[in-house]
Amino acid sequence: MACESGSIDIARFLITKNANKDGASNHGWTPLFVACFCRHIELACLLISEGADHELLNNEGRTAFPYLQQNSLVDRIQDRVDFDVPAAKAELEKAVRDYETLRACVPILK
């Protein structure tokens, strides 16, 4: 719930209570997946900094990071007749910046 709503305060509280940061749903979604899908970048960085495994795969064999780009405005409105190209482009550019911000939170892999 904290990851879906983007509540940093609730997430921090749960972390202090030793909540399982990598606890997965039946579909293999961890809190990090939910934070990325909902585009809560600060929350995703918090989870990673507190030890959430950013390399875990869900049942589809994907990590959490691609969901940042998948959940862009382009994907949400591409079927609409009144497709706003400038707005979609701006939202996609924001998704790329969010992705880069999140990647910066990840420690360099050996």
PEKA-V644726 format. One record per pair of residues at least 24 apart in sequence whose ideal C-beta (glycine too) atoms are under 8 Angstrom apart, sorted by the first residue. I is the first residue (numbers start at 1). J is the second residue. D is the distance in Angstrom with one decimal. If there is no record, write none. Layout:
# PEKA-V644726
I_J_D, I_J_D
This chain:
# PEKA-V644726
2_31_7.4, 2_43_7.5, 3_31_4.4, 3_32_7.7, 3_34_3.9, 3_35_4.5, 3_38_6.9, 3_40_6.7, 3_43_6.1, 3_47_7.7, 4_34_5.5, 4_38_5.9, 6_35_7.6, 6_38_6.3, 6_40_3.9, 6_42_7.9, 6_43_5.6, 7_43_7.8, 8_42_6.1, 8_43_5.9, 8_46_6.4, 11_43_5.8, 11_46_6.0, 11_47_7.2, 12_46_7.1, 15_46_7.8, 15_50_5.2, 21_47_5.7, 21_50_6.1, 21_51_6.0, 21_52_4.1, 21_53_7.9, 22_52_6.0, 22_53_5.2, 22_56_6.2, 24_56_7.4, 24_58_7.6, 27_58_6.1, 27_59_5.2, 28_56_7.6, 28_57_6.8, 28_58_3.5, 28_59_4.1, 28_60_7.5, 29_58_5.6, 30_56_5.9, 30_64_7.1, 32_56_7.5, 32_64_4.5, 33_58_6.1, 33_64_4.4, 33_67_6.4, 35_64_7.6, 36_64_4.3, 36_65_6.2, 36_67_4.5, 36_68_5.1, 36_71_7.9, 36_102_7.1, 37_64_7.8, 37_67_4.3, 37_68_8.0, 37_70_7.7, 37_71_5.4, 38_71_7.4, 39_68_6.2, 39_71_6.0, 39_95_7.5, 39_98_6.1, 41_68_7.9, 41_98_4.9, 41_101_5.4, 41_102_5.7, 44_102_5.3, 44_105_7.2, 45_101_7.4, 45_102_6.4, 45_105_4.0, 48_102_7.7, 48_105_4.8, 48_106_5.9, 49_105_6.4, 54_106_5.4, 65_99_6.4, 65_102_6.5, 65_103_7.1, 68_95_5.8, 68_98_5.4, 68_99_4.7, 68_102_6.5, 69_95_5.1, 69_96_7.2, 69_99_6.0, 71_95_7.7
